[in-house]
Amino acid sequence: MKQTILIFAMLCCAPYLMAQTNTFEEKAAIIASRIDSITTSEKSTLKKELKKIDKKVEKNEMTSEAAEIEKRKLASYHAKRINDAVFIEEQKLQALIKNKVNGKLDINDEENERNRPLITVFEDENFYKDSISGLEVEKRFTTQFVFALGMNTILNGGDYYGEGFKVNPLGYGELGFTFKYRLKEQTNLWNLKFGISMMTDDIRPKEDNDILVTNGDQTTLEDIGFDLKKSRLNNLSFAIPVHLELDFSKPQYHKKTEQTYLRSQRGFRLGLGGFFSVRTHTSQFIKYKADGKDIKRTEIHDFNMNRFNFGPSFYVGYRDVSLYAKYDVNPVFENNPEDINTLSIGLRLDLN
């Protein structure tokens, strides 16, 4: 038994010990790579800026003398950036070696910790480390995990549906992934978001003893004839949502390098768009008591509901949380003489 416990403990510790060694080698390799890339990156930026100045001279927007002065300033500026950035990386390498000697491999990165999102799901896919500042910079194309929960209510309707349907406070749910593309390189404001979601909605008759019944190609609400504890219609759909998102997050500022960088979902956000969905499952659930026992019954049927749906959707919020609403343009039932439509309102989380 003792040998088993010892082997189990060694197996648990082995990955940790290996991770310590790999951590030092990986961090040293990353620092070395940054030092090598700093000069290339700065020279590439300088080259682009010099070309812009040459074009201004060609268009007579700047004199040759003024251009030469501006070029010398830019060269001096980027040379200083290279020296400062390399110095920072050399300091990190010295600290890494010192920590290795002292048996400590943790290097504090206060800027990254302060600017990291509260909850991250796709951190490795959505961020990269800047070769100069060492900060985690958000990529232009990112992925989010989406979760929404809220109210489901039926609009319109008339005498055909009797007392109609309840407003269900927790009758709508959504779970999915979205892909976000920043439309402009230098600003967070304009973003295209699209993805795939699994949507559920729960429709409940206002009268406790009513159930949905199909009569040919029409569907009606009818009293079942005895007391029910629960009666609801559950739907499952898969949807493709598309939104134009306006993100009013301000650029972040890095004091050491005096650089600004983009980070989304740091302020107010607004999304306008719509969705297209396909209903894949419908079932009616009822619960009642008989002979002192709780009886549960589920009927799987399409109830003449529209298989396809589409409509507008909207969200507005702050950081990761927003108020979300969507409206189903297609009526719930295909052939009923009076159309009813679904409106869903709830809270939505978009997590990087």
N, C-alpha and C positions, 0 to 999 in steps of 0.2 A: 504493500500500500504506500509506504514512504517513497519507494522508488518511482511509483506511478505519479505521485504528487510532485517529486523533484523533476521528472521528465516534463510534466505538464508545465511547471513553472519555467523551465528552461525554454520550452517552445514559446511560451508567452513573452519571455524577455528577449528572445533572439531577434524578432523583428525590430524591437526598440533599439537594441545594440547596433544592428545593421543600419537602421535609420540614422543613428548618430553619426556613423562613419560616412554614409551617403550624403547626409546633410552637409558636412564639412566640404566634401569633394564637389557637391553640386553648387554650393554657395561660392566656393572659390572659382569654379568654372564660370559661373554667371558673372562674377565681378571681372574676371579676365576678359570675358566676352564683351562686357560693357566698355571696358577700357579700349579694346580694339575697335569698337564700333563708334565711339564718340567722335573721333577725327573724321571718319567717313561721313557720318551723319551731318556734322557741322559744315564740312566742305560742300556737301550736296546742297544744303540750305543756302550757303553763301553763293554758290554757283547760280542758283535760281534767282536770288536777289540781284546779282550782278547782271543777269540777262534782262531783268526788268528795267534796270537803269539804262542799259544799252538801247532798249526799245524806246525809252523816253527821249534819249538823245536823237535817235533816228526820226522820231516824230516832232523834233524841235520843241519838246516840252521841257528840256533841260539842256544847259550848255555843257560842252566837253569839260570845262574847268570845274564846274559844279559837280559833274558826274565823277571826276577823279577824286574830289574831296570826299564825296559820299562813299565811294568805293573803299577809300582808305579807312574811313570810320567803320564801315561794315567789317572789313578785314580785321581791324583791331578788336572790334566787339566779339567776333566769333573766335578769335585767338584766345581772348580772355575766358570765354565760355568753355573752350576746350581745356584750358589750364585749370579752371575752377572745378569742372566736372571730373577730370582725371584725378585731381587732388582728393575730391570726395571719395572716389572709388578706391584710391590708395589707402585712405584712412580706414575705409571699411575692410579692406584686405588685412591691414595691420591688426585691426580689432578682431577679425575672424581668427587670425593666427594666435593672437593673445588668448582668446577665449578657448581655442583648441588646446593650448598648452595648459590652461587653468582648468580644463574639463568643463567649460561652459560654452555651449554653441548658440545660445539665444542672442540674437542681435535685435535690439528694439528698433522698431520702425514706427515712430509716433505719428508721422504724417499718414501712413497707410492705415493705422488703427483708427485714427480720428475720422478718416474719410471713407472707411469701409461701410457698406450698407448694413442695416440692423440684422437682416436675414439674407443670406446669399444661398442660392440654389445652383446657379451656373457660374460661379466665380471664376473658375479656370477658363471657361469658354468666353466669358464676356470682358475680361481684363487682361492687359499685358503690362509688363514693367518697362517704363521708359528708360532708354539706355543712358540718358544723361542725369535725370533727377532720381531715378530708382523708384518713382511713384507708380502705383497701379493706375493705369489709364484705361478708360473704357473704350472698347472697340466701336467701330461705326455700325457693325451688324451684331446684334445681341439677341439673346433668348430669354424669355420670361416664363415663369410658372404662374398660371392664372387660377384664382379660386374666387367664386362669387356665391353669395347666399342671401336670399331675401324673400320678399312678398310676391305672391302670384295672385292676380285678380282677373276676373272675366268682365269684359266690357260689352256694351250693347245688350242684345237679347230682348225678350218681351214675354207675352203671355204663353208662347209656345213652351217656354222652359219653366212655367209655374213660378215658384219662389226663387228660382235661379240658383246661383252658386255663391259660396262663402268667399270672403277675402282671406286667403291663407297666408299668415305672417311668415311662415317658413316653407312656402310651397315651391320655391324655385332654387335650383342649385346649378353651378357650372364648374367644371374642372377641365383645364386644358393647358396648352402651350402656345405662346405667341412668339413671333420673330419680329424684331424691331430694326428698321433700317433708318439711320439718320440721313435725311435727304441732302443736307448741306454739311460739308466737312467741318466748318468753323463755328457752328451753332447747334444748340440742342433743340431749338424751337420747332423745327419741322421734322416729323417722323412718320414713317409708314409702318403700321402694325398689322400683321396677318397671322393666322394660325389655324389650329383645329381644337375644338372643344367638345366635351360631352356635357349635354344639358339635360336636366330632369325637371319636370314640373308636375305638380300635384293639384288636381281639381276636385273640390269637395262640394256636394249639394248643400244648399242652405237648410233644407228640411232633413232632419237626422235620419229618417227612414226611407229617403229617396235613393234610387239607384238608376244607372243609365241602362236603357233597354233599346235594342235595335229592332225596328219594325221595317223590314225590307231594306231600302237604301237610306232610311232616315233613323235618327236616334232621338229618344225622348227620355225625360225624367219621370219615373213612376214610383209610387209608394210600394214597397216590397210586401206590406201587409203585417209586419211584426216589428218589434223594437230592435233597432240596430245600435251598437256601440260606436261603430266606425263605418264610414262609406267614403271611398275615394278612388279616383282614377289616376293611375301613374303612367307617365310617358317618359321615354328615353329617346333622345335624339343626338345625332352628331352634326356639328355645325362648322362652317368656315367663317369666322368673323374677320372683318377688315375695317380698320380705323385710320384716320389721319389724326395723329396725336400732336398737340401743341404742348411742349414742355417748357415752362418758364424758369427752369433752374438756372441760377447764375453760375458763371465759370468759377472754379476753385482757384485759389492762389497759393503757390508754393514759395515760401519766404526765402529758402536757401538759394534757389536758382532764379528767383524773381520771375517765374513763369506762371502763366495761367493754363488750366487744362479743363476739359469738359467732363462733367459727371451728371448723368441724367437722374431723374426722380429725386431731386433735392429741393424741389419747390412745388408750386401748383401745376397741375396737368389737366388737360382738356382733350377728350377724344370724341370725334364725330365719325360715324360710319354706319355699317350695317352687317347683316349676316345672311347666310343661306344654310338651311338645315334639312336633314332627312330623318324622319321618325323611324326608329328601328324596333321599338317595343312598346306595347300598350297593354295594361292589365287593370282590372277593377278588383279592388280589395274590400271585403266586408267582414265585419266582426260582430257576433251577437252571442247571446247566452241561450242555451237550450238544455233542459234537464239538469240544471245546475253546473253545466260545463261551458267553457268559452269555446266557441266555434269560429274558426277562421276559414274564409273561402276566397280563392283567387281565380278570376276568370280572365284568361288571355284571349283578347279579341281586338280587332282594329276599330270597332264601334263607328265605322264609316268616317273616321277622322282623316283630315288631309295628311298625306304622307310627306309632302314637301312644304316648307315654309320659308319665309324671308321677311325682312323688315329692317327698320332703322334701329340703331342702338347708340347710346351716348353715355359718357362717364366724365365726372369732374371730381378732382380730389387733390390731396396734398401728399407728396412723397409716394409711398407704396399703397396707400389706402384711398379709395375713391367711391363716390356714390354712382351707381350704375343703373341704367334703365334700358329695356328693349321692348319693342312692340311687334307682335306677330300680325303681318298684313293679311295673310290667308286666314279665313275663318276656321274655327276649330273643327267643325263638321262640314262635310262636302256638300250634302244635298238637302239640309234642313231649310225650311221656308224662312227662318230668321237666323241671320248670321251672328255669331259671337266671336270675339277676338280676345287674345291674351295680352296682358301688360304685366311685365315683371320689373320690380324695383328692389335693389338691394345694395349691399356693400361688396366691393371688389378689391382683391389683393393682386398686385402685379409684383412678383418677386424675382429679382435678379439672381 
